[in-house]
Amino acid sequence: MGKLVVTTFLTLDGVYQGPGGPEEDPRDGFTQGGWSVPYGDEDFGRFVTEVFGRAGAFLLGRRTYDIFAGYWPHVTDPADPIAARLNGLPKYVVSSTLADPRWTGTTVLGGDLAGEVTALRARTDGEVQVHGSGALARSLLDLGLVDTVHLLTFPVVLGAGRRLFPEGTAPTAFRHTGGGVTGAGVSIRTYEVAGRPEYGSY
């Protein structure tokens, strides 16, 4: 049985929107896309490559899927470790409107999210990985389906944009299991989901 692992890029103020480029996600008039790019050093690349190396399948939201599908199928170098995994492994996209995905190896999930993802984890060797896909990641956390979260926090504040954990997110506790800081200052933290928070007083 596979683990469900979420990897997300965040700003210091919790924004996940449009990390990879100005045109990536301009919803709500967002104009600051591409904020992660200046911090993409060797440490960052090494971590991302290691994450992709553990993948058994990919589970993506529709927007992230469209971004990936517009780029990665055209990267045909067999030595590219990320392209090789994305193009060669099963991909699942959650969508109620996508009818005919053209990226080889894609299956559309559009019904019972909890049931379909539970079945996907059960039949996958390795990790079922969610990259980006903030709304999907929140839904999976709310449903109690996420095992591990990699949060890569970049040293920048935007003051606008969609946040990974907005008001109304299900209360969730995490256990820190590893991490470090890249040369460019990106804080990489790995957490295991540990159920609901516990409370006390001082």
Sequence and secondary structure as in RCSB ss.txt:
>XXXX:A:sequence
MGKLVVTTFLTLDGVYQGPGGPEEDPRDGFTQGGWSVPYGDEDFGRFVTEVFGRAGAFLLGRRTYDIFAGYWPHV
TDPADPIAARLNGLPKYVVSSTLADPRWTGTTVLGGDLAGEVTALRARTDGEVQVHGSGALARSLLDLGLVDTVH
LLTFPVVLGAGRRLFPEGTAPTAFRHTGGGVTGAGVSIRTYEVAGRPEYGSY
>XXXX:A:secstr
  EEEEEEEEETT B S TT TTS  GGG   TTTTGGG  HHHHHHHHHHHHTEEEEEEEHHHHHHHHTTGGG 
  TT HHHHHHHHS EEEE SS     STTEEEE S HHHHHHHHHHH SSEEEEES HHHHHHHHHTT   EEE
EEEES   S S BSS TT     EEEEEEEE TT  EEEEEEE SS      
